[in-house]
Amino acid sequence: MGKRIEKGFELYQKGNVTFIFVDNEEIQFEVKSKKTVYIISILESVVRCNQCEDYEFRFQRESNAKNGSFLCSHCFAAMFKLSEIRGVKQSRTTLEFTDKKVDR
């Protein structure tokens, strides 16, 4: 599992993600990590963080072009919170995947 996804899940589990607002075009969350507060905007076609290096340079950096799009751990944390708000059922408290079928 990717480190950014794991860190985002950890931030979410610690309660460091707060819903700010929603309108017809955007949903915003605040994510606290250490002493920094990040504002995450989720739109139909993009998820972006206002603090991370990728905010202004999405797809322009060679590392992003080579490795695909960039979502920081703060973006993943916000998406976990959005899933909670939307009522996605969780059957476990970890991100571990298994081949076993889970009864729901």
N, CA, C and O of each residue as an XYZ file, in Angstrom:
416
protein
N       0.856     -1.181      0.000
C       0.000      0.000      0.000
C       0.895      1.235      0.000
O       1.935      1.250      0.659
N       0.504      2.248     -0.721
C       1.306      3.458     -0.820
C       1.428      4.202      0.496
O       0.489      4.236      1.291
N       2.582      4.795      0.720
C       2.836      5.518      1.967
C       1.935      6.735      2.125
O       1.518      7.055      3.239
N       1.627      7.422      1.016
C       0.757      8.595      1.112
C      -0.663      8.193      1.513
O      -1.322      8.904      2.271
N      -1.129      7.056      1.006
C      -2.466      6.571      1.381
C      -2.480      6.194      2.858
O      -3.415      6.538      3.582
N      -1.447      5.487      3.303
C      -1.349      5.083      4.713
C      -1.321      6.298      5.636
O      -2.024      6.330      6.646
N      -0.507      7.302      5.290
C      -0.425      8.497      6.126
C      -1.757      9.245      6.124
O      -2.187      9.747      7.162
N      -2.405      9.320      4.975
C      -3.716      9.966      4.904
C      -4.733      9.260      5.770
O      -5.538      9.909      6.439
N      -4.709      7.931      5.766
C      -5.631      7.161      6.595
C      -5.351      7.394      8.075
O      -6.275      7.479      8.884
N      -4.076      7.495      8.421
C      -3.689      7.767      9.808
C      -4.187      9.147     10.250
O      -4.713      9.289     11.354
N      -4.026     10.156      9.403
C      -4.527     11.497      9.724
C      -6.041     11.469      9.914
O      -6.567     12.091     10.837
N      -6.732     10.753      9.048
C      -8.182     10.622      9.151
C      -8.574      9.934     10.459
O      -9.463     10.407     11.167
N      -7.913      8.816     10.779
C      -8.253      8.065     11.990
C      -7.999      8.876     13.256
O      -8.706      8.702     14.248
N      -7.020      9.743     13.237
C      -6.702     10.567     14.406
C      -7.685     11.725     14.572
O      -7.609     12.462     15.555
N      -8.595     11.890     13.634
C      -9.570     12.980     13.721
C      -9.023     14.317     13.279
O      -9.515     15.360     13.708
N      -8.010     14.304     12.427
C      -7.369     15.537     11.995
C      -8.001     16.149     10.748
O      -7.436     17.070     10.159
N      -9.156     15.650     10.343
C      -9.820     16.162      9.141
C     -11.160     16.767      9.534
O     -11.977     16.123     10.191
N     -11.373     18.015      9.123
C     -12.607     18.730      9.442
C     -13.275     19.199      8.156
O     -12.625     19.778      7.285
N     -14.560     18.949      8.042
C     -15.352     19.439      6.908
C     -15.477     20.954      7.050
O     -15.770     21.454      8.136
N     -15.254     21.690      5.952
C     -15.401     23.150      5.971
C     -16.704     23.562      5.300
O     -17.560     24.177      5.935
N     -16.864     23.228      4.017
C     -18.102     23.596      3.330
C     -18.266     22.806      2.044
O     -17.334     22.160      1.565
N     -19.471     22.872      1.496
C     -19.773     22.286      0.198
C     -20.671     23.260     -0.554
O     -21.531     23.908      0.043
N     -20.472     23.361     -1.854
C     -21.395     24.104     -2.711
C     -21.583     23.294     -3.990
O     -21.231     22.115     -4.021
N     -22.119     23.888     -5.028
C     -22.399     23.142     -6.254
C     -21.148     22.696     -7.003
O     -21.226     21.805     -7.849
N     -20.004     23.294     -6.710
C     -18.798     22.994     -7.463
C     -17.678     22.368     -6.641
O     -16.781     21.739     -7.204
N     -17.713     22.528     -5.318
C     -16.532     22.182     -4.537
C     -16.897     21.738     -3.120
O     -17.882     22.190     -2.536
N     -16.067     20.835     -2.589
C     -16.133     20.441     -1.183
C     -14.768     20.765     -0.596
O     -13.746     20.443     -1.202
N     -14.733     21.397      0.572
C     -13.455     21.717      1.192
C     -13.341     21.090      2.573
O     -14.310     20.987      3.325
N     -12.098     20.671      2.877
C     -11.757     20.107      4.171
C     -10.496     20.782      4.685
O      -9.678     21.282      3.912
N     -10.357     20.787      6.000
C      -9.135     21.229      6.656
C      -8.465     19.985      7.212
O      -9.112     19.183      7.886
N      -7.184     19.814      6.940
C      -6.424     18.675      7.436
C      -5.247     19.205      8.242
O      -4.443     19.990      7.742
N      -5.153     18.768      9.499
C      -4.040     19.187     10.362
C      -3.007     18.073     10.399
O      -3.324     16.910     10.647
N      -1.758     18.461     10.146
C      -0.639     17.530     10.225
C       0.503     18.262     10.908
O       1.047     19.232     10.381
N       0.852     17.780     12.085
C       1.834     18.464     12.934
C       1.308     19.863     13.218
O       0.204     20.000     13.746
N       2.064     20.906     12.884
C       1.630     22.276     13.188
C       1.015     22.983     11.988
O       0.639     24.151     12.085
N       0.911     22.297     10.871
C       0.428     22.919      9.638
C      -1.021     22.533      9.367
O      -1.431     21.394      9.592
N      -1.780     23.500      8.883
C      -3.165     23.269      8.473
C      -3.222     23.355      6.953
O      -2.779     24.338      6.360
N      -3.766     22.325      6.336
C      -3.879     22.237      4.884
C      -5.349     22.366      4.501
O      -6.219     21.815      5.175
N      -5.624     23.084      3.432
C      -6.980     23.191      2.901
C      -7.040     22.325      1.647
O      -6.276     22.524      0.703
N      -7.956     21.363      1.654
C      -8.127     20.448      0.539
C      -9.422     20.793     -0.185
O     -10.482     20.889      0.432
N      -9.327     20.978     -1.487
C     -10.489     21.255     -2.320
C     -10.746     20.047     -3.212
O      -9.854     19.579     -3.920
N     -11.969     19.556     -3.165
C     -12.361     18.434     -4.013
C     -13.403     18.950     -4.999
O     -14.497     19.361     -4.613
N     -13.038     18.921     -6.280
C     -13.939     19.305     -7.356
C     -14.205     18.080     -8.195
O     -13.609     17.030     -7.953
N     -15.069     18.180     -9.159
C     -15.410     17.012     -9.971
C     -14.204     16.415    -10.680
O     -14.095     15.194    -10.794
N     -13.300     17.257    -11.157
C     -12.196     16.735    -11.950
C     -10.830     16.812    -11.276
O      -9.834     16.411    -11.878
N     -10.754     17.314    -10.047
C      -9.447     17.478     -9.401
C      -9.586     17.490     -7.882
O     -10.596     17.930     -7.332
N      -8.551     16.998     -7.229
C      -8.407     17.115     -5.778
C      -7.092     17.826     -5.567
O      -6.069     17.403     -6.105
N      -7.095     18.911     -4.786
C      -5.842     19.647     -4.614
C      -5.648     20.121     -3.175
O      -6.597     20.362     -2.428
N      -4.379     20.240     -2.833
C      -3.958     20.703     -1.512
C      -3.338     22.090     -1.684
O      -2.554     22.307     -2.609
N      -3.681     23.023     -0.806
C      -3.189     24.390     -0.971
C      -1.753     24.586     -0.505
O      -1.174     25.641     -0.764
N      -1.161     23.614      0.170
C       0.182     23.798      0.722
C       1.264     22.973      0.036
O       2.423     23.388     -0.003
N       0.909     21.831     -0.494
C       1.925     20.925     -1.015
C       2.505     21.424     -2.334
O       1.853     22.145     -3.089
N       3.720     21.031     -2.585
C       4.485     21.461     -3.740
C       3.702     21.332     -5.045
O       3.865     22.146     -5.954
N       2.866     20.324     -5.135
C       2.146     20.057     -6.371
C       1.017     21.051     -6.647
O       0.500     21.085     -7.763
N       0.628     21.849     -5.673
C      -0.519     22.744     -5.821
C      -0.437     23.589     -7.093
O      -1.421     23.691     -7.825
N       0.708     24.191     -7.365
C       0.836     25.063     -8.534
C       1.483     24.371     -9.726
O       1.415     24.879    -10.845
N       2.109     23.220     -9.503
C       2.910     22.621    -10.561
C       2.409     21.241    -10.974
O       3.195     20.417    -11.441
N       1.129     20.980    -10.812
C       0.571     19.675    -11.153
C       0.933     19.309    -12.595
O       0.689     20.076    -13.526
N       1.514     18.129    -12.756
C       1.899     17.551    -14.038
C       3.062     18.257    -14.736
O       3.514     17.781    -15.777
N       3.557     19.363    -14.206
C       4.660     20.051    -14.847
C       6.009     19.500    -14.402
O       6.999     19.597    -15.128
N       6.043     18.928    -13.219
C       7.299     18.375    -12.717
C       7.572     17.034    -13.390
O       6.655     16.241    -13.604
N       8.818     16.791    -13.717
C       9.192     15.547    -14.385
C       8.798     14.329    -13.560
O       8.351     13.324    -14.113
N       8.960     14.412    -12.226
C       8.621     13.265    -11.368
C       7.136     12.931    -11.452
O       6.773     11.755    -11.427
N       6.277     13.930    -11.551
C       4.840     13.678    -11.672
C       4.490     13.135    -13.047
O       3.656     12.238    -13.167
N       5.113     13.666    -14.072
C       4.836     13.186    -15.426
C       5.234     11.726    -15.567
O       4.556     10.955    -16.244
N       6.330     11.350    -14.931
C       6.826      9.984    -15.027
C       6.013      9.020    -14.156
O       5.770      7.878    -14.548
N       5.600      9.479    -12.989
C       4.946      8.598    -12.026
C       3.431      8.785    -11.946
O       2.791      8.216    -11.061
N       2.861      9.551    -12.828
C       1.417      9.771    -12.795
C       1.061     10.972    -11.944
O       1.944     11.703    -11.496
N      -0.216     11.179    -11.719
C      -0.656     12.346    -10.974
C      -0.244     12.237     -9.518
O       0.049     11.144     -9.031
N      -0.220     13.347     -8.832
C       0.227     13.401     -7.447
C      -0.934     13.766     -6.535
O      -1.585     14.792     -6.728
N      -1.189     12.933     -5.555
C      -2.114     13.257     -4.479
C      -1.341     13.095     -3.186
O      -0.809     12.020     -2.909
N      -1.275     14.155     -2.391
C      -0.558     14.081     -1.123
C      -1.407     13.347     -0.086
O      -2.584     13.068     -0.312
N      -0.799     13.047      1.035
C      -1.509     12.346      2.110
C      -2.684     13.163      2.628
O      -3.669     12.595      3.101
N      -2.596     14.487      2.546
C      -3.684     15.353      3.007
C      -4.917     15.187      2.121
O      -6.046     15.205      2.612
N      -4.697     15.026      0.817
C      -5.809     14.780     -0.110
C      -6.470     13.446      0.208
O      -7.697     13.346      0.233
N      -5.655     12.415      0.454
C      -6.221     11.109      0.792
C      -7.010     11.181      2.100
O      -8.077     10.577      2.213
N      -6.492     11.917      3.089
C      -7.198     12.060      4.370
C      -8.583     12.682      4.147
O      -9.573     12.237      4.727
N      -8.636     13.703      3.309
C      -9.916     14.356      3.011
C     -10.873     13.409      2.301
O     -12.077     13.437      2.559
N     -10.354     12.578      1.417
C     -11.219     11.632      0.706
C     -11.771     10.557      1.655
O     -12.902     10.101      1.488
N     -10.971     10.158      2.646
C     -11.497      9.229      3.654
C     -12.628      9.887      4.439
O     -13.639      9.244      4.723
N     -12.467     11.157      4.790
C     -13.517     11.882      5.519
C     -14.762     12.024      4.654
O     -15.880     11.877      5.147
N     -14.576     12.308      3.373
C     -15.715     12.412      2.468
C     -16.465     11.084      2.404
O     -17.696     11.067      2.379
N     -15.741      9.987      2.378
C     -16.372      8.661      2.379
C     -17.202      8.461      3.633
O     -18.307      7.922      3.571
N     -16.676      8.892      4.772
C     -17.425      8.785      6.041
C     -18.705      9.612      5.969
O     -19.778      9.132      6.335
N     -18.596     10.844      5.502
C     -19.755     11.732      5.416
C     -20.812     11.160      4.477
O     -22.010     11.257      4.747
N     -20.368     10.571      3.387
C     -21.294     10.001      2.405
C     -21.869      8.664      2.840
O     -22.731      8.109      2.158
N     -21.400      8.136      3.975
C     -21.997      6.925      4.521
C     -21.417      5.629      4.007
O     -22.084      4.597      4.056
N     -20.195      5.654      3.515
C     -19.569      4.417      3.065
C     -19.323      3.538      4.286
O     -18.719      3.976      5.265
N     -19.789      2.311      4.221
C     -19.654      1.380      5.351
C     -18.230      0.861      5.436
O     -17.615      0.532      4.422
N     -17.718      0.792      6.643
C     -16.383      0.255      6.862
C     -16.508     -1.061      7.601
O     -17.163     -1.137      8.641
N     -15.879     -2.100      7.065
C     -15.932     -3.398      7.714
C     -14.703     -3.663      8.563
O     -14.689     -4.610      9.350
N     -13.667     -2.841      8.416
C     -12.446     -2.998      9.211
C     -11.881     -1.633      9.565
O     -12.311     -0.610      9.033
N     -10.925     -1.632     10.458
C     -10.304     -0.382     10.866
C      -8.893     -0.224     10.316
O      -8.158      0.660     10.757
N      -8.504     -1.056      9.368
C      -7.194     -0.927      8.734
C      -7.375     -0.876      7.230
O      -8.481     -1.041      6.717
N      -6.297     -0.649      6.547
C      -6.329     -0.637      5.086
C      -5.823     -1.936      4.497
O      -5.592     -2.014      3.290
N      -5.648     -2.941      5.305
C      -5.113     -4.199      4.811
C      -6.123     -4.895      3.917
O      -7.309     -4.978      4.237
N      -5.632     -5.394      2.792
C      -6.474     -6.128      1.864
C      -6.145     -7.607      1.962
O      -4.983     -7.986      2.112
N      -7.158     -8.429      1.879
C      -6.942     -9.874      1.893
C      -7.704    -10.491      0.740
O      -8.561     -9.845      0.137
N      -7.397    -11.728      0.436
C      -8.117    -12.450     -0.607
C      -9.394    -13.070     -0.062
O     -10.217    -13.577     -0.825
N      -9.561    -13.034      1.244
C     -10.732    -13.663      1.865
C     -11.965    -12.810      1.688
O     -11.889    -11.582      1.742
N     -13.096    -13.446      1.478
C     -14.352    -12.745      1.353
C     -14.787    -12.278      2.746
O     -14.705    -13.026      3.720
N     -15.251    -11.032      2.817
C     -15.693    -10.464      4.084
C     -17.215    -10.437      4.098
O     -17.835     -9.894      3.183
N     -17.824    -11.021      5.135
C     -19.278    -10.954      5.281
C     -19.666     -9.586      5.766
O     -19.028     -9.024      6.657
N     -20.715     -9.049      5.179
C     -21.169     -7.705      5.587
C     -22.548     -7.771      6.148
O     -23.102     -6.747      6.546
